[in-house]
Each structure stands twice: as C-alpha cells, then as structure tokens.
C-alpha cells in the first residue's frame, strides 16, 4: 500500500512509524512544507502521558533521560478558593503519569527513528490540494507535481483545508496563551500544577533543566497588557496567581504567546483520505490533551489499517467512527476545565471547590480519572 502523509510534525512522523511497525505499508512518503533545517518551535515543553510514551517507545522513539522530566503527580487547585485534587501515580500503581520534554528533543527523536526506519521525508513539498481519483487519492504540490497514493493522511494543522469535503469549525476562545519559564526557591520535583484563575488556567510543567514551563491562558486584552510588562511586574503577577506552593518563582526566559482557538473537523475521513491530530481537531492547552489525542489517533489508525478486512475507504470510515468517543470525551473534558474554572465569585468557586474535593475524597473516581488521562 502506498501512503502519503502530509506534515512531518510529531503526529505525522508517529503515523509513518506506526504504519511501518504494524507492517501496513513499506511505501511511505512524508511531505513537509518547511525546510529540513527549520528551527523546531524553540522553547516549547511538551507533556505526554505514559500511554503516549509507551506508544513512542514501541516505535523506536527515544528521548534521553537528560531531556525528559518525569511527572508523578498533578496538583489541581483554584486561586483564592478552597478545593484540591491530586492525581498521583501511586494511586494507579504506576511509576509516573507521564513526562515532559522540550519540543526540539522530541522532534529530533522522531526524526532519528524515521530515518532509521528508512521512511522518506520530502522537505519543501507544499501541498495545494488533495483530491479523490477513483479508489485512490492524489496530492497536488505547489511546484506542479502530482503524487497518487492508496491512502493520504493529513497530519498538519492546516491539512483539512486541502479537502473540499472536510468542514472545519473554529471557535476563537477569546484567550491568548502566555508562555515563559520560571525557577522555584522551593521546588517540588516531578509535580505538574494546574491552577485555575479568573480569566484562565495557569499551568506549571516541570522541565528537564529543573525549571518549570508556565502556560497561562489570559483574556486577549489582558494578555496584550502582560506582554508589555517588565520582568519585575510580570514575576509579581505570576507569583500572586500561583501562590507560594513552591516558594518564590523567578522568570528565566522571555515571554511568548499564541492565540487559543478551538478546531473541529467533520467528517475526518472521506474515500482514501483521513485527518489525524491537528488536522482533525485543535484543543485548549489545559490538561495537555492535544498531542496525546493526536498520538492516540496515529496508534489506532495504524491498528485499524493492520486489521482491515474491507477496502481502505470503509476502513477509514470505521476508524473515524471508533475514534468518536475518545475524541469527544477529551475535547469535552478540556472544555470543562478551560471554561468551567475561569470565572470568579463565590457562587461558582464553592461548587467548583466541592467538585475537586469530592473527587479527591473518592479514590475509585480519582483512580478512574487518573487512568483516563495518563494510562
């Protein structure tokens, strides 16, 4: 089976490796619009669940211990109100809930595994459209070249725009993610934090260099204000919002930002064409489910293709249907956290606090949530 994959990001490369691992296809080509030497998203720190790391390990993707920060506990609180939920790896007899790695290290590991597997990546191959041709699919490049395949996988954020049948629904969240790094005077190693504040969630994710990545969702106008603050003022605001759980926080990197937009593509499969990862959905960064959902797409897509008993079109339609529950569940859970905890006032703080406390006090429910998110 000849397979073309549009996008050489983590989901695209993981899909190629999974197809090779499951012996679905030996004729795999990945098309990447960017150059081979493009800088890989600088300072991003990617938190992946244990399930995602196990999947990558099966594919031969290895990130060195020096580039990997273990996450054994997640602490969830809300600013200025009661309520505490701790998700702990020991509750589910696991060594960790997941781990975080700098994006460049993760991307390099995927690149190395792809090269070792003999999978071809064509750089500078910008796709202009993808069309159905009988039982196959045809990719048209801006260079004028056309490539035909038995199956085309869209694994790029803009990929769904290439197929007329795929309808993208987008919703501007009205928020901007503020990204920076901090060190802590009283660090708590292997703990990730999710603190809900007025206007948006504040997450601290451990880094392999012993700092923490800060991801703070702010209303757009407030984010613009914060981007103009000096280091002292910004440090003060982050400390006030997070509290003294880890002592004094000190900024160790410049501020960056990006707008938060929800995206949902339906249908995600048509004929011999399927959308995975960011080509199929875009999530709010709260709970770090975006890339984990994309890697689950890649794994189950390869499994479905390995087991197919009907044609490719029927297999892709069945795959899309089977992914529906996990997809909607993760999007819904992320939406609840993103919007259910971003308003202040005791009328909302009290029931939210009771909800967090109830889950904390009910071990079976807490364990079920932990397994769902991590294992």
C-alpha positions, 0 to 999 in steps of 0.5 A: 500500500502506498501512503502519503502523509502530509506534515512531518510534525510529531503526529505525522512522523508517529503515523509513518512509524506506526504504519511501518511497525504494524507492517501496513505499508513499506511505501511511505512518503512524508511531505513537509512544507518547511525546510529540513533545517527549520528551527523546531518551535524553540522553547516549547515543553511538551507533556505526554502521558505514559500511554503516549510514551509507551506508544513512542517507545514501541516505535523506536522513539527515544528521548534521553533521560537528560531531556525528559522530566518525569511527572508523578503527580498533578496538583489541581487547585483554584486561586483564592478558593478552597478545593484540591485534587491530586492525581498521583501515580501511586494511586494507579500503581504506576511509576509516573503519569507521564513526562515532559520534554522540550519540543526540539528533543522530541522532534529530533527523536522522531526524526532519528527513528524515521530515518532509521526506519528508512521512511522518506521525508520530502522537505519543501513539498507544499501541498495545494490540494488533495483530491479523490481519483477513483479508489485512490487519492492524489496530492497536488504540490505547489511546484506542479507535481502530482503524487497518487497514493492508496491512502493520504493522511493529513497530519498538519494543522492546516491539512483539512483545508486541502479537502473540499469535503472536510468542514472545519469549525473554529471557535476563537476562545477569546484567550491568548496563551502566555508562555515563559519559564520560571525557577522555584526557591522551593521546588517540588520535583516531578509535580505538574500544577494546574491552577485555575484563575479568573480569566484562565488556567495557569499551568506549571510543567516541570522541565528537564533543566529543573525549571518549570514551563508556565502556560497561562491562558489570559483574556486577549486584552489582558494578555496584550497588557502582560506582554508589555510588562517588565520582568519585575511586574510580570514575576509579581503577577505570576507569583500572586496567581500561583501562590507560594506552593513552591516558594518564590518563582523567578522568570528565566526566559522571555515571554511568548504567546499564541492565540487559543482557538478551538478546531473541529473537523467533520467528517475526518475521513472521506474515500482514501483520505483521513485527518489525524491530530491537528488536522482533525481537531485543535484543543485548549492547552489545559490538561495537555490533551492535544498531542496525546489525542493526536498520538492516540489517533496515529496508534489506532489508525495504524491498528485499524489499517493492520486489521482491515478486512474491507477496502481502505475507504470503509476502513477509514470510515470505521476508524473515524467512527471508533475514534468518536468517543475518545475524541469527544470525551477529551475535547469535552473534558478540556472544555470543562476545565478551560471554561468551567474554572475561569470565572470568579465569585463565590457562587461558582468557586464553592461548587467548583471547590466541592467538585475537586474535593469530592473527587479527591475524597473518592479514590475509585473516581480519582483512580478512574480519572487518573487512568483516563488521562495518563494510562 
